[in-house]
């Protein structure tokens, strides 16, 4: 019933004209999907105003309409006027699906980097503790044997509540979800009752959406501060990050983690990072725990401490945390090694920001230097996205690699050559080659076709060298001029390295 759904809204935040007892059988925000009995929410988007589609929704059989205050709609069905249609949509969807987030332990992970790895760590820890888990994130959505493609890192509000409802009905007791800044700003996760929230770090990204870093931070901070919207869960915060340090001051009783700060709740007493993985002895208010994992890099030690902090806050034992960390062998497209039998240390990584690329390159630079070998990097930048990161990524690649090949990522509607030219502005002073150099030259070249770029990179390396292919990670497609083509860095690299081995 409509009157039951609108109890999710604050008194005084809405006005209803019409019969509050009408039966509602679904909630929609796209008029093309409306069927008889649905309630249609007219949202203001970047490219269209949902009010323009109210007539189409009514013709399709909408039983009720929701619009923002100030919009006059003449309809024979009930019309709900609200202050914020996106907020009302999220809250009404949660109520319609029976407040599913309250039927499980929901953990939210936000920050620029590390979100996906932390969700995999949490899933493995839940498994070690014999808990039924669900995961919502960039790679996919999965629970109870179901795997669903992820069109968004964080689903839209209606789809999210539907998914959480299905998880609850399937017996999921613990769910971990990546929460993007877009999801917070667009109210997708409003009315989700998080019992724990993790903040990883904040580095320049999405500045095509947020005006500046301060606005980007405010979007992330809302998840921790606006308890009425997102629950009063424990906060787990990285205080080695300058923005995390700022957030920790704003959140009372935060669980903090750090490699550097002595006052952090969770920090390593000792640790070592090598090509074979991470070993560490970590202290916490719940007792010490050991880290023994094939995952490598200091950034993954941070991810491990974040996952452990959230797990401890949920009452999971150190023994199960240790087992969960140990059991996780790799995360798709996150410093994922490809074809180790080829004699080359080839990795595919999702790092598509300057900070993520720099962190990954620093890890591989150290491991490569220990072998006395060369590091070759292939990467590109996505089109129709934050352009400010392009020169920074070029600078990071040229400074930390022995040789770099700049190529296409997902150019979308942009000319790949124009994107590469912007990357090159950060590579000043480096020698540019028109074709693959003979011998161990330092510098870079531009190869627009990504497959050809991978072939050129393999021609440059010898046994024991390191090859990093960055930017796409787990993605199995390229988007060119609005068309999605199949392309998986891992598949392509395995085939090329296989041919190299046979030669």
Backbone torsions as a table, in degrees:
resi	resn	phi	psi	omega
1	UNK	NA	145.1	179.4
2	UNK	-59.1	-40.8	-177.6
3	UNK	-64.0	-27.3	177.1
4	UNK	-75.6	-39.2	-178.4
5	UNK	-65.8	-42.7	-174.7
6	UNK	-76.1	-4.7	173.2
7	UNK	-67.5	-12.8	176.2
8	UNK	-71.7	-16.9	-176.4
9	UNK	-92.9	150.6	179.3
10	UNK	-69.3	141.9	175.4
11	UNK	-59.5	135.3	178.9
12	UNK	88.6	-7.0	-178.7
13	UNK	-96.0	1.1	-177.1
14	UNK	-151.1	164.4	174.7
15	UNK	-139.2	129.7	-179.4
16	UNK	-112.6	128.6	173.7
17	UNK	-113.8	119.3	-179.7
18	UNK	120.8	-174.2	-174.5
19	UNK	-74.6	115.0	-179.1
20	UNK	-77.9	-8.5	-177.8
21	UNK	-94.0	8.3	-178.2
22	UNK	-66.6	145.4	-179.5
23	UNK	-79.5	131.0	177.5
24	UNK	-114.0	123.3	-177.3
25	UNK	-107.0	-3.3	177.9
26	UNK	-172.0	164.2	178.5
27	UNK	-125.5	129.1	-176.9
28	UNK	-135.7	152.8	174.3
29	UNK	-124.9	-1.7	176.9
30	UNK	-116.7	115.0	-174.8
31	UNK	-60.3	-24.3	-179.3
32	UNK	-69.9	-18.4	-178.3
33	UNK	-102.6	-1.2	-176.4
34	UNK	-70.4	135.9	171.7
35	UNK	-127.5	171.1	-176.1
36	UNK	-56.3	129.8	178.0
37	UNK	99.1	-9.3	-179.6
38	UNK	-76.5	155.0	168.5
39	UNK	-101.4	126.3	-176.7
40	UNK	-103.7	125.6	176.9
41	UNK	-101.1	120.7	-180.0
42	UNK	-88.8	100.7	-176.6
43	UNK	-97.1	148.2	173.0
44	UNK	-90.0	116.7	-180.0
45	UNK	-105.5	-177.7	179.7
46	UNK	-70.0	-29.7	-174.1
47	UNK	-117.0	-12.6	-177.5
48	UNK	-154.0	154.2	177.7
49	UNK	-106.2	121.9	-176.8
50	UNK	-59.1	-20.6	179.6
51	UNK	-60.7	-30.4	-179.5
52	UNK	-66.7	-15.2	-175.4
53	UNK	-110.8	11.0	179.2
54	UNK	-61.7	-44.6	-179.3
55	UNK	-59.7	-40.5	179.7
56	UNK	-64.7	-39.0	179.1
57	UNK	-66.2	-40.3	178.8
58	UNK	-65.3	-41.7	178.2
59	UNK	-63.0	-30.8	-179.4
60	UNK	-79.7	-8.0	176.1
61	UNK	108.5	19.3	179.0
62	UNK	-57.4	133.9	-178.2
63	UNK	-90.7	-15.2	179.0
64	UNK	-160.5	155.8	-178.6
65	UNK	-127.3	140.8	174.3
66	UNK	-120.7	129.3	179.0
67	UNK	-134.5	166.4	177.3
68	UNK	-83.4	155.6	-179.7
69	UNK	-51.8	141.5	178.1
70	UNK	96.0	-10.9	178.6
71	UNK	-96.6	122.5	-179.0
72	UNK	-97.0	118.7	179.8
73	UNK	-121.5	128.0	175.5
74	UNK	-101.1	111.8	-177.3
75	UNK	-148.7	154.4	178.1
76	UNK	-81.3	-10.9	179.2
77	UNK	-98.4	163.7	177.8
78	UNK	-58.9	140.7	177.7
79	UNK	-120.6	122.4	179.7
80	UNK	-101.9	121.6	176.7
81	UNK	-102.6	127.5	-175.3
82	UNK	-130.9	160.8	178.9
83	UNK	-71.5	-40.0	-175.6
84	UNK	-138.2	107.2	-174.4
85	UNK	-65.4	-35.7	-178.9
86	UNK	-68.8	-40.2	176.9
87	UNK	-65.3	-44.6	179.3
88	UNK	-63.1	-38.9	178.0
89	UNK	-59.8	-47.8	-178.4
90	UNK	-61.9	-44.5	-177.9
91	UNK	-69.4	-41.1	179.3
92	UNK	-69.0	-36.4	177.4
93	UNK	-64.6	-41.8	178.3
94	UNK	-61.0	-42.6	179.7
95	UNK	-68.6	-41.1	-179.7
96	UNK	-59.0	-40.0	-178.2
97	UNK	-91.2	10.2	171.9
98	UNK	82.7	30.4	178.3
99	UNK	49.5	57.0	-173.4
100	UNK	-62.9	-28.7	-178.3
101	UNK	-65.9	-21.5	179.1
102	UNK	-81.5	-6.5	-179.6
103	UNK	-97.3	7.8	179.8
104	UNK	-150.0	173.5	173.1
105	UNK	-93.0	109.6	-175.4
106	UNK	-104.9	124.2	179.9
107	UNK	-111.7	130.1	177.4
108	UNK	-107.9	137.6	179.4
109	UNK	-122.0	121.6	179.2
110	UNK	-132.3	164.7	-175.1
111	UNK	134.6	168.5	-178.4
112	UNK	-73.3	-45.2	-174.8
113	UNK	-123.4	154.6	171.6
114	UNK	92.8	-8.4	-173.8
115	UNK	-59.7	-48.9	-176.3
116	UNK	-63.2	-46.0	-179.8
117	UNK	-59.8	-41.0	-179.7
118	UNK	-64.2	-38.3	178.7
119	UNK	-64.7	-37.8	177.0
120	UNK	-66.3	-40.6	177.3
121	UNK	-62.3	-45.6	179.9
122	UNK	-62.3	-41.5	178.6
123	UNK	-60.8	-41.8	179.9
124	UNK	-67.8	-38.7	177.0
125	UNK	-65.3	-43.7	176.6
126	UNK	-58.4	-41.5	179.4
127	UNK	-63.5	-42.0	179.1
128	UNK	-63.9	-29.3	179.0
129	UNK	-89.4	8.1	179.4
130	UNK	59.4	39.5	178.2
131	UNK	-104.7	145.3	178.9
132	UNK	-82.8	117.0	-170.3
133	UNK	-117.1	159.3	172.8
134	UNK	-132.7	152.2	-179.8
135	UNK	-134.3	134.3	176.0
136	UNK	-126.3	115.4	-176.4
137	UNK	-166.7	-167.7	-172.3
138	UNK	-63.7	-39.6	-175.8
139	UNK	-73.0	-49.9	178.1
140	UNK	-171.6	178.8	172.6
141	UNK	-112.1	130.1	-175.6
142	UNK	-144.5	144.1	179.0
143	UNK	-170.9	144.7	172.8
144	UNK	45.5	41.7	178.8
145	UNK	84.3	-3.1	178.8
146	UNK	-94.1	137.6	175.2
147	UNK	-129.2	121.2	-176.4
148	UNK	-119.2	132.5	176.2
149	UNK	-57.6	145.5	-176.0
150	UNK	-106.5	99.5	176.2
151	UNK	-70.9	-23.5	177.4
152	UNK	-134.7	148.0	173.5
153	UNK	-54.0	-49.8	174.8
154	UNK	-116.6	123.4	-177.6
155	UNK	-60.1	160.2	172.8
156	UNK	-66.9	160.8	-167.0
157	UNK	-54.4	-49.0	-177.4
158	UNK	-65.6	-46.3	179.1
159	UNK	-63.1	-36.2	179.2
160	UNK	-64.4	-46.8	-178.7
161	UNK	-67.4	-36.0	174.7
162	UNK	-61.5	-44.5	-179.3
163	UNK	-64.8	-45.8	178.1
164	UNK	-62.2	-37.3	177.9
165	UNK	-63.2	-44.3	178.0
166	UNK	-63.0	-39.4	177.8
167	UNK	-61.6	-47.1	-179.1
168	UNK	-60.8	-41.9	179.4
169	UNK	-67.2	-25.0	179.3
170	UNK	-88.3	3.1	176.5
171	UNK	91.4	10.8	178.1
172	UNK	-65.4	127.0	179.8
173	UNK	-104.3	-23.1	-177.2
174	UNK	-137.2	126.4	-179.8
175	UNK	-129.1	138.5	175.9
176	UNK	-119.6	135.0	-172.1
177	UNK	-134.6	133.1	170.3
178	UNK	-73.3	132.2	-179.6
179	UNK	-118.9	109.1	179.9
180	UNK	-81.3	160.5	177.1
181	UNK	-64.5	-34.4	176.0
182	UNK	-59.3	-41.0	-177.7
183	UNK	-64.2	-35.9	178.3
184	UNK	-71.5	-48.9	-176.7
185	UNK	-64.6	-34.5	-178.3
186	UNK	-92.9	10.4	173.0
187	UNK	67.2	20.3	-177.4
188	UNK	-64.4	-37.2	-174.6
189	UNK	-100.0	7.9	176.7
190	UNK	-62.9	143.9	-178.1
191	UNK	75.0	12.5	171.0
192	UNK	-92.4	129.1	-175.9
193	UNK	-92.5	83.2	-179.9
194	UNK	-73.3	133.8	176.1
195	UNK	-97.8	-13.6	174.0
196	UNK	-153.0	144.5	-178.8
197	UNK	-136.0	132.0	-177.2
198	UNK	-113.8	134.2	173.0
199	UNK	-114.8	120.5	-175.7
200	UNK	-89.4	-58.9	-179.7
201	UNK	-173.8	177.3	176.6
202	UNK	-142.7	119.1	176.7
203	UNK	-134.3	162.1	-174.5
204	UNK	-54.8	120.2	178.7
205	UNK	-168.7	152.4	178.5
206	UNK	59.7	26.8	179.9
207	UNK	-78.2	2.8	167.2
208	UNK	-82.2	-18.3	-179.3
209	UNK	-103.4	-49.9	175.3
210	UNK	-90.7	143.0	-175.9
211	UNK	-69.1	-33.2	-177.1
212	UNK	-160.2	178.4	-177.2
213	UNK	-65.7	-33.0	179.1
214	UNK	-63.7	-42.2	178.3
215	UNK	-68.1	-37.8	176.8
216	UNK	-59.9	-44.7	179.4
217	UNK	-64.5	-43.7	-179.3
218	UNK	-59.0	-39.6	178.5
219	UNK	-61.0	-43.8	179.5
220	UNK	-67.8	-42.7	-175.1
221	UNK	-64.2	-29.3	-179.9
222	UNK	-55.4	-36.0	-178.8
223	UNK	-58.3	-33.2	-176.3
224	UNK	-92.4	-27.9	-171.7
225	UNK	-96.7	-38.6	-176.9
226	UNK	-82.4	73.5	-174.1
227	UNK	-64.6	-30.8	-179.5
228	UNK	-64.0	-30.3	-179.0
229	UNK	-89.9	-31.9	-170.0
230	UNK	-124.6	7.0	178.6
231	UNK	88.9	165.3	-175.5
232	UNK	-101.4	30.6	-174.6
233	UNK	-62.1	165.1	176.8
234	UNK	-62.5	145.9	177.5
235	UNK	-107.7	128.4	179.0
236	UNK	-118.7	115.0	-166.2
237	UNK	-130.8	134.9	175.9
238	UNK	-81.2	110.7	-177.4
239	UNK	-96.0	7.5	168.5
240	UNK	-82.4	-13.6	175.5
241	UNK	-91.0	135.1	-175.6
242	UNK	-61.4	-35.8	179.0
243	UNK	-75.5	-32.9	175.2
244	UNK	-64.8	-39.8	177.6
245	UNK	-60.8	-40.6	178.3
246	UNK	-66.3	-40.9	-180.0
247	UNK	-66.4	-39.5	-178.5
248	UNK	-60.9	-30.9	177.0
249	UNK	-70.2	-30.3	-176.7
250	UNK	-82.9	-18.2	-174.6
251	UNK	-113.5	117.1	-179.6
252	UNK	-71.4	138.3	174.3
253	UNK	70.6	23.5	-178.1
254	UNK	-66.0	144.7	169.5
255	UNK	-86.7	118.9	-177.1
256	UNK	-107.6	151.8	175.7
257	UNK	-135.6	149.1	-173.0
258	UNK	-166.3	152.3	168.4
259	UNK	-93.1	-29.5	-171.9
260	UNK	-99.4	-38.0	-171.2
261	UNK	-82.1	123.4	-178.7
262	UNK	-67.5	-27.0	-176.9
263	UNK	-86.9	4.8	-178.3
264	UNK	-69.5	149.3	178.0
265	UNK	-62.8	-42.1	-177.2
266	UNK	-124.4	124.0	179.4
267	UNK	-157.1	152.6	179.7
268	UNK	-78.2	133.9	172.2
269	UNK	-76.3	-33.7	176.3
270	UNK	-158.0	152.1	177.0
271	UNK	-161.8	157.8	174.3
272	UNK	-140.3	143.1	179.9
273	UNK	-124.5	127.6	179.7
274	UNK	-142.9	-179.7	178.7
275	UNK	-65.6	-19.4	179.8
276	UNK	-90.5	-7.8	176.5
277	UNK	137.8	-159.3	-178.7
278	UNK	-120.1	135.0	170.3
279	UNK	-125.8	132.2	-177.6
280	UNK	-154.6	154.4	170.4
281	UNK	-114.4	114.6	-172.7
282	UNK	-114.8	135.2	178.6
283	UNK	-101.5	149.8	179.8
284	UNK	-154.4	165.9	177.1
285	UNK	-62.7	-17.0	-178.6
286	UNK	-98.5	6.8	-177.5
287	UNK	109.9	163.9	-179.2
288	UNK	-76.9	154.3	173.2
289	UNK	-143.0	155.5	-177.5
290	UNK	-102.4	145.3	175.1
291	UNK	-113.7	124.1	176.4
292	UNK	-141.7	97.5	-172.4
293	UNK	-139.6	152.5	176.0
294	UNK	-80.2	-12.8	174.6
295	UNK	-65.1	145.9	-176.3
296	UNK	-127.9	167.8	178.5
297	UNK	96.3	140.1	177.8
298	UNK	-59.6	-33.5	-179.8
299	UNK	-60.4	-31.1	178.0
300	UNK	-77.4	-24.9	172.8
301	UNK	-65.8	-39.6	174.4
302	UNK	-60.7	-45.4	-179.9
303	UNK	-60.8	-39.6	179.5
304	UNK	-64.8	-44.6	179.6
305	UNK	-64.4	-37.4	178.0
306	UNK	-62.7	-48.3	-179.9
307	UNK	-62.2	-41.3	179.6
308	UNK	-63.3	-41.3	179.4
309	UNK	-60.2	-45.0	178.5
310	UNK	-66.2	-40.8	-180.0
311	UNK	-64.2	-44.3	177.3
312	UNK	-59.3	-40.9	-178.9
313	UNK	-64.5	-21.6	177.7
314	UNK	-92.6	2.7	177.6
315	UNK	86.9	14.6	179.6
316	UNK	-81.6	139.4	-173.6
317	UNK	-75.0	158.4	177.0
318	UNK	-60.9	-36.2	-179.8
319	UNK	-61.7	-43.9	179.7
320	UNK	-72.5	-32.9	175.9
321	UNK	-64.5	-46.2	178.0
322	UNK	-59.0	-44.2	-178.7
323	UNK	-65.9	-41.0	179.7
324	UNK	-63.2	-41.9	177.9
325	UNK	-64.3	-44.4	-178.2
326	UNK	-65.6	-36.6	-175.0
327	UNK	-73.7	-22.9	-178.6
328	UNK	-79.7	116.1	-175.2
329	UNK	-93.2	-33.9	177.5
330	UNK	-164.0	161.9	175.9
331	UNK	-118.7	127.8	-175.4
332	UNK	-52.2	122.6	175.2
333	UNK	71.8	12.6	177.2
334	UNK	-115.7	98.5	-174.9
335	UNK	45.9	47.5	-177.5
336	UNK	-87.4	122.0	-178.6
337	UNK	-79.1	136.0	-177.2
338	UNK	-117.6	132.0	175.5
339	UNK	49.2	61.1	178.6
340	UNK	-60.9	-23.3	-179.3
341	UNK	-69.9	-11.0	-177.1
342	UNK	-75.3	-14.5	-177.2
343	UNK	91.1	-4.0	179.1
344	UNK	-110.4	143.0	175.6
345	UNK	-89.2	83.0	-176.0
346	UNK	-100.2	130.3	-178.0
347	UNK	-128.6	146.0	171.3
348	UNK	-115.4	131.1	-176.7
349	UNK	-139.4	145.8	-176.8
350	UNK	-76.9	-11.6	-173.8
351	UNK	-43.5	103.8	-176.9
352	UNK	-122.2	15.4	171.0
353	UNK	-120.9	163.0	-179.1
354	UNK	-63.4	-39.2	-179.5
355	UNK	-67.2	-44.4	-179.3
356	UNK	-64.6	-42.4	178.9
357	UNK	-64.1	-42.9	179.9
358	UNK	-63.2	-43.4	180.0
359	UNK	-61.3	-46.0	-179.3
360	UNK	-64.1	-43.3	-179.7
361	UNK	-64.6	-35.4	178.3
362	UNK	-65.3	-39.0	176.9
363	UNK	-62.5	-50.2	-176.4
364	UNK	-71.1	-30.9	177.8
365	UNK	-61.7	-45.6	-179.4
366	UNK	-63.8	-46.7	-178.2
367	UNK	-67.7	-34.8	179.2
368	UNK	-70.5	-41.7	178.9
369	UNK	-62.2	-34.2	179.2
370	UNK	-63.2	-27.9	178.2
371	UNK	-92.4	-7.0	-178.8
372	UNK	69.4	33.9	-176.2
373	UNK	-118.2	-173.8	-176.9
374	UNK	-106.1	152.9	178.1
375	UNK	-117.0	119.7	178.5
376	UNK	-113.3	132.9	-176.7
377	UNK	-120.8	135.7	172.9
378	UNK	-119.5	127.8	178.3
379	UNK	-158.7	165.4	174.6
380	UNK	-148.6	177.0	178.1
381	UNK	-123.1	143.5	-178.4
382	UNK	-71.5	148.9	176.3
383	UNK	-84.5	160.2	179.3
384	UNK	58.0	30.4	178.6
385	UNK	-134.2	-178.7	-177.7
386	UNK	-47.8	112.3	-178.0
387	UNK	-82.7	-19.8	-175.7
388	UNK	-65.4	-23.1	-177.3
389	UNK	-81.2	-14.8	-173.4
390	UNK	-60.3	-54.0	178.4
391	UNK	-64.3	-31.5	178.7
392	UNK	-66.6	-38.3	178.1
393	UNK	-67.8	-38.3	176.4
394	UNK	-62.0	-41.7	179.7
395	UNK	-63.6	-45.2	-179.7
396	UNK	-62.1	-43.7	-177.3
397	UNK	-65.2	-45.1	-175.2
398	UNK	-71.9	-30.6	-178.6
399	UNK	-77.9	-29.1	-173.2
400	UNK	-108.1	-7.7	179.8
401	UNK	-107.2	157.1	172.0
402	UNK	-80.3	-34.1	176.3
403	UNK	-148.8	142.2	-177.5
404	UNK	-127.1	139.5	171.7
405	UNK	-118.9	117.8	178.6
406	UNK	-92.7	131.3	-174.9
407	UNK	-142.0	-167.3	178.7
408	UNK	-84.4	147.9	171.4
409	UNK	-109.0	-107.5	167.7
410	UNK	-111.8	91.3	-175.3
411	UNK	-65.6	-20.0	-179.4
412	UNK	53.5	-120.5	-175.2
413	UNK	-93.9	0.5	-179.0
414	UNK	-92.4	159.6	174.4
415	UNK	-77.5	122.9	-178.5
416	UNK	-55.9	-35.6	179.2
417	UNK	-63.5	-36.7	178.3
418	UNK	-67.5	-38.2	178.2
419	UNK	-64.2	-46.2	-179.8
420	UNK	-60.9	-39.0	179.3
421	UNK	-61.3	-37.3	178.1
422	UNK	-70.2	-36.5	175.6
423	UNK	-61.3	-41.6	-175.5
424	UNK	-64.8	-22.1	179.0
425	UNK	-65.2	-18.0	176.8
426	UNK	-94.2	3.3	-175.8
427	UNK	-113.1	27.8	-177.8
428	UNK	-59.8	139.6	179.0
429	UNK	91.1	-16.5	179.9
430	UNK	-83.9	146.9	-180.0
431	UNK	-78.5	128.8	179.4
432	UNK	-101.9	133.7	179.1
433	UNK	-108.7	143.9	177.8
434	UNK	-86.0	-19.2	176.7
435	UNK	-149.3	168.6	-176.8
436	UNK	-57.8	125.1	-178.8
437	UNK	-71.9	156.2	174.8
438	UNK	-90.0	123.6	179.9
439	UNK	90.3	178.2	-173.8
440	UNK	-81.2	62.3	178.5
441	UNK	-76.3	154.1	173.8
442	UNK	-104.9	143.7	179.9
443	UNK	146.0	-150.0	-178.3
444	UNK	-155.3	167.0	172.8
445	UNK	-144.9	159.4	178.8
446	UNK	-112.3	126.9	178.1
447	UNK	-131.7	107.5	-172.9
448	UNK	-62.5	-45.1	-178.8
449	UNK	-73.4	121.2	-173.5
450	UNK	-65.3	-39.3	179.3
451	UNK	-63.4	-42.1	178.4
452	UNK	-67.0	-32.9	177.0
453	UNK	-64.0	-41.0	178.3
454	UNK	-65.3	-40.6	178.3
455	UNK	-63.0	-42.0	179.6
456	UNK	-64.1	-38.8	-180.0
457	UNK	-64.9	-41.4	-179.5
458	UNK	-66.3	-31.2	176.3
459	UNK	-66.2	-26.7	-175.2
460	UNK	-83.8	-17.3	-171.2
461	UNK	-102.6	157.1	174.9
462	UNK	-125.6	171.4	-178.4
463	UNK	-54.5	134.2	178.7
464	UNK	93.6	-16.2	177.3
465	UNK	-71.3	164.3	177.4
466	UNK	-111.1	134.5	176.1
467	UNK	-123.0	124.2	175.5
468	UNK	-112.9	126.8	173.1
469	UNK	-113.1	111.5	-169.1
470	UNK	-118.0	157.9	170.9
471	UNK	113.8	-32.2	-175.5
472	UNK	-114.5	-30.2	175.0
473	UNK	55.0	-116.6	-176.1
474	UNK	-75.7	-13.6	-175.2
475	UNK	-60.5	140.6	-179.8
476	UNK	-117.4	33.3	-178.0
477	UNK	-153.1	163.4	166.9
478	UNK	-127.5	140.2	178.4
479	UNK	-107.8	115.1	-178.5
480	UNK	-127.6	118.8	179.8
481	UNK	53.1	42.5	176.5
482	UNK	80.0	-0.2	-179.0
483	UNK	-108.8	131.2	-179.8
484	UNK	-92.7	120.3	178.9
485	UNK	-110.4	145.2	177.1
486	UNK	-68.3	127.7	175.1
487	UNK	-161.6	117.7	-178.9
488	UNK	-123.1	115.1	-178.7
489	UNK	-52.9	-38.7	-176.1
490	UNK	-67.6	-43.5	178.5
491	UNK	-62.4	-48.0	-177.4
492	UNK	-63.2	-41.8	-177.6
493	UNK	-67.4	-40.2	178.3
494	UNK	-61.2	-42.7	-178.7
495	UNK	-65.7	-43.5	-178.1
496	UNK	-68.6	-42.5	178.2
497	UNK	-67.5	-33.3	176.4
498	UNK	-63.7	-41.3	177.8
499	UNK	-65.9	-38.0	178.5
500	UNK	-62.3	-40.2	-178.1
501	UNK	-67.8	-37.9	-179.7
502	UNK	-69.6	-28.9	179.3
503	UNK	-71.8	NA	NA
